[in-house]
Amino acid sequence: MRSDVTFNSEELKELLNLWYMNIKLKKVQAADKLKTEVSDQLAKGEATDDVVKLALLIHSRHQILCKNYPEADKLIRQVEGFSPYLKEEHLYYLHLFKGMYLYSTKNYYNAIEEYGQVEPYLGYIQDEIEKAEFFDLFASALYYLDYTNRSAIYAEKAIYIYQLYPTYEKKLTRMKNLIALNYIDMGEYDLAEEYLHSALQDTNTKQNVAVQMSIYHNLGLLYENKGLYSAAKRYLEKILEYESFENYVPTLYLLAKIAFAEEQCEKGKQLCEIAFKRLGNESDQDFYWHLQILYTAKMDASRYTTTLKNAIDYFKKHNRMYELQKYADEMATYYSNEKNFERANHYYRLALGYQNNIVMFHSRR
């Protein structure tokens, strides 16, 4: 762009839209170039206040893309300072980008609260794909934090829009996968199965091994939950040769669970040991505890209750409501069978307390 050309506010807004599109596409070099062009235009002082505020917001999104979180926070706070003078479009992006910033910095629950502030302003957004991407983002965050019903609702909204735009099939497939996971957690197995098999038929799935493996894993999870172990193994074993698959350890965990359920204890032990070795190079503490509980319950009973207690403490500390409720209930059942009713009641109360939270917040589990 020639530096002697001055854009009016409408032309500058189009340039901002182009910048935002390149940010969403993660085209860092192109986004950097557009950021410089926008800065040059703003320096000429021809832009309206509304365009300047929008530029600050998109700049904050750019900083989130670049993982420059302190600068993103600074820009967001700067826009918040204009709060009484922000229009609906500004408020939409402010809450959206602040939610993304909070989520990226692991402030998950406040991120959810911020995303919840976005929806009232969707009516002021004309771009249907922008709306779908917000629903996608919100559904994914809700799923991660165990808010099942709400996650499924927003995933369905994203699917409704994505399926109208063939060029967004990759995102459509991802949302089918996500809504299926929610339905598995809700025990709605037929709906989950329908979405997963639909995802398998998508063109981008047939061309992408990683997507295929993800769907195979989720089908394995579905059938393991239903107790259809042969069907589960048929899908899970397809993954074993792809050791770079991001859910490789969870796949080993499911296969170990099935092996123990089928009384193939040596095979279950071997699968756990392989998974533990893999975890030595990874940081997934959630699955470390899942594996420890499974292994000690089946192969090292003397450590079972200690392991279970430590896992409960871990999941409580990290606000993992579903896992906390699940393992507190498991511990309560253990003590009840041992006739230690005082300890059983303690863990039942813990389980029920968090189960109530799950119901109240419409958790995914």
C-alpha positions as CSV (number, residue, x, y, z in Angstrom):
1,M,0.0,0.0,0.0
2,R,1.3,3.5,-0.9
3,S,1.8,5.5,2.3
4,D,0.4,8.7,0.6
5,V,-3.0,7.2,0.1
6,T,-5.5,8.1,2.9
7,F,-8.5,5.9,3.5
8,N,-11.8,7.2,4.7
9,S,-13.5,5.4,7.6
10,E,-15.5,3.0,5.5
11,E,-12.4,2.0,3.5
12,L,-10.5,1.6,6.7
13,K,-13.2,-0.6,8.2
14,E,-12.8,-2.9,5.2
15,L,-9.1,-3.0,5.9
16,L,-9.9,-3.9,9.5
17,N,-12.2,-6.7,8.3
18,L,-9.4,-8.1,6.1
19,W,-7.0,-8.0,9.0
20,Y,-9.4,-9.8,11.2
21,M,-10.0,-12.5,8.5
22,N,-6.2,-13.1,8.3
23,I,-6.0,-13.4,12.1
24,K,-8.8,-16.0,12.2
25,L,-7.0,-17.9,9.4
26,K,-3.8,-17.7,11.5
27,K,-1.9,-16.1,8.6
28,V,0.6,-14.4,10.9
29,Q,2.7,-12.7,8.3
30,A,-0.2,-11.3,6.4
31,A,-1.8,-10.2,9.6
32,D,1.4,-8.4,10.7
33,K,1.5,-6.6,7.4
34,L,-2.1,-5.5,7.7
35,K,-1.5,-4.4,11.3
36,T,1.2,-2.0,10.0
37,E,-1.0,-0.7,7.2
38,V,-3.9,-0.1,9.7
39,S,-1.5,1.7,12.1
40,D,-0.2,3.9,9.3
41,Q,-3.8,4.9,8.4
42,L,-4.8,5.6,12.0
43,A,-1.7,7.8,12.4
44,K,-3.2,10.2,9.8
45,G,-6.1,11.0,12.2
46,E,-8.8,10.5,9.6
47,A,-10.6,7.6,11.3
48,T,-13.8,8.0,13.4
49,D,-13.7,7.1,17.1
50,D,-15.8,4.0,16.3
51,V,-13.3,2.7,13.8
52,V,-10.4,3.4,16.2
53,K,-12.1,1.4,19.0
54,L,-12.7,-1.5,16.5
55,A,-9.0,-1.3,15.5
56,L,-7.9,-1.6,19.2
57,L,-10.1,-4.6,19.6
58,I,-8.8,-6.4,16.5
59,H,-5.3,-5.5,17.6
60,S,-6.0,-7.3,20.9
61,R,-7.2,-10.4,18.9
62,H,-3.9,-10.2,16.9
63,Q,-1.9,-10.2,20.2
64,I,-3.9,-13.3,21.4
65,L,-2.9,-15.0,18.1
66,C,0.7,-14.2,18.8
67,K,0.4,-15.3,22.4
68,N,1.4,-11.8,23.6
69,Y,-1.1,-11.9,26.4
70,P,0.0,-8.9,28.5
71,E,-0.3,-6.7,25.5
72,A,-3.7,-8.2,24.6
73,D,-4.9,-7.5,28.2
74,K,-3.6,-3.9,28.0
75,L,-5.6,-3.3,24.8
76,I,-8.8,-4.9,26.1
77,R,-8.6,-2.7,29.2
78,Q,-8.0,0.3,27.1
79,V,-11.3,-0.4,25.2
80,E,-13.1,-1.1,28.5
81,G,-12.2,2.4,29.5
82,F,-14.5,3.6,26.7
83,S,-17.4,1.5,28.1
84,P,-20.2,4.1,28.2
85,Y,-19.4,5.0,24.5
86,L,-19.2,1.5,23.0
87,K,-21.7,0.4,20.4
88,E,-23.1,-3.1,20.2
89,E,-20.5,-4.2,17.6
90,H,-17.7,-3.1,19.9
91,L,-19.3,-4.9,22.9
92,Y,-19.6,-8.1,20.9
93,Y,-15.9,-8.1,20.0
94,L,-14.9,-6.9,23.5
95,H,-16.6,-9.8,25.3
96,L,-15.5,-12.3,22.6
97,F,-11.9,-11.3,22.7
98,K,-11.8,-11.0,26.4
99,G,-13.2,-14.5,26.7
100,M,-10.5,-15.8,24.3
101,Y,-7.8,-14.0,26.3
102,L,-9.1,-15.4,29.6
103,Y,-9.4,-18.9,28.2
104,S,-5.9,-18.7,26.6
105,T,-4.5,-17.7,30.0
106,K,-6.3,-20.7,31.7
107,N,-8.8,-18.5,33.5
108,Y,-11.5,-20.9,32.3
109,Y,-14.5,-20.1,34.4
110,N,-14.2,-16.4,33.9
111,A,-13.8,-17.1,30.2
112,I,-17.1,-18.9,30.2
113,E,-18.8,-16.0,32.0
114,E,-17.3,-13.6,29.4
115,Y,-18.5,-15.7,26.4
116,G,-22.0,-15.7,28.0
117,Q,-22.0,-11.9,27.6
118,V,-21.4,-12.2,23.8
119,E,-24.8,-13.7,22.8
120,P,-27.0,-10.6,23.4
121,Y,-25.0,-8.8,20.7
122,L,-25.1,-11.5,18.0
123,G,-28.1,-9.8,16.4
124,Y,-25.8,-7.0,15.5
125,I,-23.4,-9.3,13.6
126,Q,-24.4,-9.9,9.9
127,D,-21.8,-12.6,9.2
128,E,-23.3,-16.0,9.8
129,I,-20.0,-17.7,9.8
130,E,-18.8,-15.3,12.5
131,K,-21.8,-16.4,14.6
132,A,-21.1,-20.1,13.9
133,E,-17.5,-19.7,15.0
134,F,-18.6,-18.1,18.2
135,F,-21.0,-21.0,18.9
136,D,-18.1,-23.4,18.1
137,L,-15.8,-21.6,20.5
138,F,-18.4,-21.5,23.3
139,A,-19.4,-25.2,22.8
140,S,-15.7,-26.3,23.0
141,A,-15.0,-24.3,26.2
142,L,-18.2,-25.6,27.8
143,Y,-17.3,-29.1,27.0
144,Y,-13.8,-28.8,28.4
145,L,-15.4,-27.5,31.7
146,D,-17.9,-30.4,31.8
147,Y,-21.1,-28.3,31.0
148,T,-22.6,-31.0,28.8
149,N,-26.1,-29.7,28.0
150,R,-25.0,-26.2,27.2
151,S,-22.1,-27.5,25.1
152,A,-24.4,-29.6,23.0
153,I,-26.8,-26.7,22.5
154,Y,-24.1,-24.4,21.1
155,A,-22.5,-27.2,19.1
156,E,-26.0,-27.8,17.4
157,K,-26.2,-24.1,16.6
158,A,-22.8,-24.2,15.0
159,I,-23.6,-27.3,13.0
160,Y,-26.9,-25.7,11.7
161,I,-24.9,-22.8,10.2
162,Y,-21.7,-24.7,9.0
163,Q,-23.8,-27.3,7.1
164,L,-25.1,-24.4,4.9
165,Y,-21.5,-23.5,3.8
166,P,-19.6,-26.4,2.1
167,T,-16.3,-24.7,2.4
168,Y,-16.6,-25.0,6.2
169,E,-16.9,-28.8,6.2
170,K,-13.8,-29.2,8.4
171,K,-15.4,-27.2,11.1
172,L,-18.7,-29.0,10.6
173,T,-16.9,-32.3,11.1
174,R,-15.2,-31.1,14.3
175,M,-18.6,-30.0,15.7
176,K,-20.2,-33.3,14.9
177,N,-17.4,-34.9,16.8
178,L,-17.9,-32.6,19.7
179,I,-21.7,-32.9,19.9
180,A,-21.2,-36.7,19.8
181,L,-18.9,-36.6,22.8
182,N,-21.5,-34.6,24.7
183,Y,-24.2,-37.2,23.8
184,I,-21.9,-40.0,25.0
185,D,-21.5,-38.2,28.3
186,M,-25.3,-37.8,28.5
187,G,-25.9,-41.5,27.7
188,E,-27.6,-40.6,24.4
189,Y,-25.7,-43.2,22.5
190,D,-27.9,-43.5,19.4
191,L,-27.5,-39.7,18.7
192,A,-23.8,-39.9,19.4
193,E,-23.4,-42.8,17.0
194,E,-25.4,-41.0,14.3
195,Y,-23.2,-37.9,14.4
196,L,-20.0,-39.9,14.5
197,H,-20.9,-42.0,11.5
198,S,-22.0,-38.9,9.7
199,A,-18.6,-37.3,10.4
200,L,-16.9,-40.4,9.0
201,Q,-18.6,-39.8,5.6
202,D,-17.5,-36.1,5.3
203,T,-15.1,-35.5,2.5
204,N,-12.4,-33.9,4.6
205,T,-12.5,-36.9,7.0
206,K,-11.7,-39.3,4.1
207,Q,-8.7,-37.1,3.3
208,N,-7.3,-36.6,6.8
209,V,-6.0,-39.5,8.9
210,A,-5.9,-37.4,12.1
211,V,-9.6,-36.7,11.8
212,Q,-10.3,-40.4,11.1
213,M,-8.4,-41.4,14.2
214,S,-10.3,-38.9,16.3
215,I,-13.6,-40.3,15.1
216,Y,-12.4,-43.9,15.6
217,H,-11.4,-43.0,19.2
218,N,-14.8,-41.5,19.9
219,L,-16.6,-44.5,18.4
220,G,-14.4,-46.7,20.6
221,L,-15.4,-44.6,23.6
222,L,-19.1,-44.9,22.7
223,Y,-19.1,-48.7,22.3
224,E,-17.0,-49.1,25.5
225,N,-19.6,-47.1,27.4
226,K,-22.3,-49.4,25.9
227,G,-20.4,-52.5,26.9
228,L,-20.0,-53.5,23.2
229,Y,-16.3,-54.4,23.6
230,S,-15.7,-56.1,20.3
231,A,-17.1,-53.1,18.4
232,A,-15.0,-50.8,20.6
233,K,-11.8,-52.7,20.0
234,R,-12.5,-52.8,16.2
235,Y,-12.2,-49.0,16.2
236,L,-9.6,-48.4,18.9
237,E,-7.1,-50.9,17.5
238,K,-7.1,-49.0,14.2
239,I,-5.4,-46.2,16.1
240,L,-2.5,-48.2,17.6
241,E,-0.2,-47.8,14.6
242,Y,-0.5,-44.0,14.7
243,E,1.5,-43.2,17.8
244,S,1.5,-39.5,17.1
245,F,-2.3,-39.3,17.5
246,E,-3.0,-36.7,20.3
247,N,-5.4,-39.1,22.1
248,Y,-3.1,-42.1,22.0
249,V,-2.9,-42.4,25.8
250,P,-6.7,-42.2,26.2
251,T,-6.9,-44.9,23.5
252,L,-4.6,-47.2,25.5
253,Y,-6.6,-46.5,28.6
254,L,-9.8,-47.6,26.9
255,L,-8.2,-50.7,25.6
256,A,-6.9,-51.5,29.1
257,K,-10.3,-51.0,30.6
258,I,-11.8,-53.4,28.1
259,A,-9.0,-56.0,28.7
260,F,-9.6,-55.9,32.4
261,A,-13.4,-56.1,31.9
262,E,-12.8,-59.2,29.7
263,E,-10.5,-60.6,32.5
264,Q,-7.4,-60.4,30.3
265,C,-5.4,-58.9,33.2
266,E,-2.0,-59.4,31.8
267,K,-3.0,-57.6,28.6
268,G,-4.6,-54.8,30.6
269,K,-1.4,-54.5,32.7
270,Q,0.8,-54.3,29.6
271,L,-1.4,-51.6,28.1
272,C,-1.3,-49.5,31.3
273,E,2.5,-49.8,31.4
274,I,2.8,-48.6,27.8
275,A,0.5,-45.7,28.6
276,F,2.5,-44.8,31.7
277,K,5.7,-44.8,29.6
278,R,4.0,-42.5,27.1
279,L,2.9,-40.2,29.9
280,G,6.5,-39.8,30.9
281,N,6.9,-37.5,27.9
282,E,3.5,-35.8,28.2
283,S,1.8,-33.5,30.7
284,D,-1.7,-35.0,30.9
285,Q,-2.1,-35.4,34.6
286,D,-5.8,-36.2,34.2
287,F,-5.0,-39.5,32.5
288,Y,-2.2,-40.2,34.9
289,W,-4.8,-40.5,37.6
290,H,-7.3,-42.3,35.5
291,L,-4.6,-44.9,34.7
292,Q,-3.4,-45.1,38.3
293,I,-6.9,-45.8,39.6
294,L,-7.6,-48.4,36.9
295,Y,-4.2,-50.1,37.5
296,T,-4.3,-50.2,41.3
297,A,-7.9,-51.4,41.3
298,K,-7.0,-54.4,39.1
299,M,-3.4,-55.1,39.8
300,D,-2.3,-53.4,43.1
301,A,-5.2,-53.4,45.6
302,S,-3.0,-52.3,48.5
303,R,-2.5,-48.9,46.9
304,Y,-6.1,-48.5,45.6
305,T,-7.6,-46.3,48.3
306,T,-4.5,-44.1,48.6
307,T,-4.5,-43.6,44.9
308,L,-8.2,-42.9,44.8
309,K,-7.9,-40.3,47.6
310,N,-4.9,-38.6,45.8
311,A,-6.9,-38.5,42.6
312,I,-9.9,-37.0,44.3
313,D,-7.7,-34.3,45.8
314,Y,-6.2,-33.6,42.4
315,F,-9.5,-33.3,40.6
316,K,-10.9,-31.2,43.4
317,K,-8.0,-28.8,43.2
318,H,-8.4,-28.4,39.4
319,N,-12.2,-28.0,39.5
320,R,-12.8,-31.1,37.4
321,M,-16.3,-31.7,38.6
322,Y,-17.2,-34.8,36.7
323,E,-14.1,-36.7,37.6
324,L,-14.4,-35.6,41.3
325,Q,-17.9,-36.8,41.5
326,K,-17.1,-40.0,39.8
327,Y,-14.2,-41.0,42.0
328,A,-15.8,-39.7,45.2
329,D,-18.7,-42.0,44.4
330,E,-16.3,-44.9,43.7
331,M,-14.6,-44.3,47.0
332,A,-17.9,-44.1,48.9
333,T,-18.9,-47.5,47.3
334,Y,-15.7,-49.0,48.4
335,Y,-16.1,-47.9,52.0
336,S,-19.7,-49.0,52.0
337,N,-18.7,-52.5,50.9
338,E,-16.1,-52.5,53.7
339,K,-18.9,-51.5,56.2
340,N,-17.0,-48.3,57.1
341,F,-20.2,-46.2,56.9
342,E,-18.7,-43.0,58.4
343,R,-16.1,-42.8,55.6
344,A,-18.7,-43.9,53.0
345,N,-21.0,-41.1,54.0
346,H,-18.2,-38.5,53.8
347,Y,-17.5,-39.4,50.2
348,Y,-21.2,-39.8,49.3
349,R,-21.7,-36.2,50.6
350,L,-18.7,-35.0,48.5
351,A,-20.0,-36.8,45.4
352,L,-23.6,-35.5,45.8
353,G,-22.3,-32.0,46.5
354,Y,-20.5,-31.8,43.2
355,Q,-23.2,-33.7,41.4
356,N,-25.6,-30.9,42.5
357,N,-23.2,-28.4,41.0
358,I,-23.1,-30.4,37.8
359,V,-26.9,-30.3,37.5
360,M,-27.1,-26.6,38.3
361,F,-24.5,-25.7,35.7
362,H,-25.8,-28.3,33.1
363,S,-22.5,-30.1,33.0
364,R,-21.5,-32.3,30.1
365,R,-21.3,-35.4,32.3
